[in-house]
Amino acid sequence: MSVHHYFVYIMTNVVHTTLYTGVTNHLTRRVFEHKFHQGPSFTSKYKVNRLIYYEIFTDIREAIQREKQIKAGSRQKKIDLIRSMNPGWEDLFKKIIA
Protein backbone atom coordinates (compact mmCIF):
# COMPACT_ATOMS: atom_id res chain seq x y z
CA MET A 1 0.00 0.00 0.00
CA SER A 2 1.44 3.36 -0.99
CA VAL A 3 1.57 6.41 1.22
CA HIS A 4 -0.44 9.40 0.06
CA HIS A 5 0.59 12.95 0.82
CA TYR A 6 -1.69 15.89 1.44
CA PHE A 7 -0.66 19.51 1.66
CA VAL A 8 -2.03 22.50 3.50
CA TYR A 9 -0.72 25.62 1.84
CA ILE A 10 -0.89 29.39 1.97
CA MET A 11 -0.60 31.60 -1.08
CA THR A 12 -0.53 35.35 -1.52
CA ASN A 13 -0.36 38.03 -4.19
CA VAL A 14 2.70 40.13 -5.06
CA VAL A 15 1.98 42.81 -2.45
CA HIS A 16 0.93 40.32 0.29
CA THR A 17 -2.47 41.91 0.85
CA THR A 18 -4.43 38.69 0.36
CA LEU A 19 -3.77 35.31 1.96
CA TYR A 20 -5.40 32.13 0.67
CA THR A 21 -5.27 28.82 2.57
CA GLY A 22 -6.07 25.54 0.87
CA VAL A 23 -5.58 21.78 0.98
CA THR A 24 -4.61 19.49 -1.89
CA ASN A 25 -3.19 16.08 -2.68
CA HIS A 26 -0.92 17.44 -5.44
CA LEU A 27 0.83 20.67 -4.44
CA THR A 28 2.73 21.39 -7.65
CA ARG A 29 -0.38 20.94 -9.82
CA ARG A 30 -2.52 23.07 -7.51
CA VAL A 31 -0.01 25.92 -7.32
CA PHE A 32 0.35 25.81 -11.11
CA GLU A 33 -3.44 26.16 -11.38
CA HIS A 34 -3.36 29.20 -9.09
CA LYS A 35 -0.46 30.77 -11.00
CA PHE A 36 -2.28 30.45 -14.31
CA HIS A 37 -5.74 31.30 -12.94
CA GLN A 38 -7.22 27.84 -13.46
CA GLY A 39 -8.46 27.62 -9.88
CA PRO A 40 -11.22 29.25 -7.88
CA SER A 41 -12.36 32.69 -8.92
CA PHE A 42 -11.22 34.12 -5.56
CA THR A 43 -7.56 33.47 -6.33
CA SER A 44 -7.93 34.77 -9.87
CA LYS A 45 -9.76 37.90 -8.74
CA TYR A 46 -7.07 38.81 -6.19
CA LYS A 47 -4.12 37.55 -8.29
CA VAL A 48 -3.08 35.08 -5.59
CA ASN A 49 -0.24 33.21 -7.27
CA ARG A 50 2.73 32.94 -4.87
CA LEU A 51 3.21 29.86 -2.68
CA ILE A 52 4.59 31.09 0.64
CA TYR A 53 3.88 28.27 3.11
CA TYR A 54 3.00 24.59 3.17
CA GLU A 55 2.78 21.58 5.47
CA ILE A 56 2.74 17.89 4.52
CA PHE A 57 0.40 15.24 5.95
CA THR A 58 -0.25 11.56 5.31
CA ASP A 59 -3.81 11.65 6.68
CA ILE A 60 -6.37 13.73 4.78
CA ARG A 61 -8.43 14.24 7.96
CA GLU A 62 -5.44 15.81 9.71
CA ALA A 63 -4.77 18.01 6.69
CA ILE A 64 -8.37 19.25 6.58
CA GLN A 65 -8.35 19.85 10.33
CA ARG A 66 -5.14 21.87 10.02
CA GLU A 67 -6.54 23.88 7.11
CA LYS A 68 -9.58 24.79 9.21
CA GLN A 69 -7.35 25.72 12.15
CA ILE A 70 -5.23 28.04 10.00
CA LYS A 71 -8.30 29.61 8.36
CA ALA A 72 -9.86 30.27 11.77
CA GLY A 73 -6.76 32.08 12.99
CA SER A 74 -6.15 35.79 12.75
CA ARG A 75 -4.18 37.35 9.93
CA GLN A 76 -1.34 37.94 12.41
CA LYS A 77 -1.24 34.23 13.31
CA LYS A 78 -0.99 33.39 9.60
CA ILE A 79 1.81 35.93 9.15
CA ASP A 80 3.70 34.48 12.13
CA LEU A 81 3.27 30.98 10.70
CA ILE A 82 4.55 32.07 7.28
CA ARG A 83 7.54 33.88 8.80
CA SER A 84 8.46 30.76 10.82
CA MET A 85 9.05 28.84 7.58
CA ASN A 86 9.64 31.56 5.03
CA PRO A 87 10.82 34.83 6.64
CA GLY A 88 11.39 36.52 3.27
CA TRP A 89 8.00 35.48 1.86
CA GLU A 90 9.75 33.95 -1.15
CA ASP A 91 7.67 32.12 -3.74
CA LEU A 92 8.38 28.48 -2.85
CA PHE A 93 7.09 27.10 -6.15
CA LYS A 94 10.55 26.90 -7.70
CA LYS A 95 11.81 24.94 -4.68
CA ILE A 96 9.05 22.34 -4.79
CA ILE A 97 9.46 21.65 -8.50
CA ALA A 98 13.28 21.38 -8.34
Secondary structure, 3 states (H helix, E strand, C coil): CCCCCEEEEEEECCCCCCEEEEEECCHHHHHHHHHCCCCCHHHHHCCCCEEEEEEEECCHHHHHHHHHHHHHCCHHHHHHHHHHHCCCCCCCHHHHHC
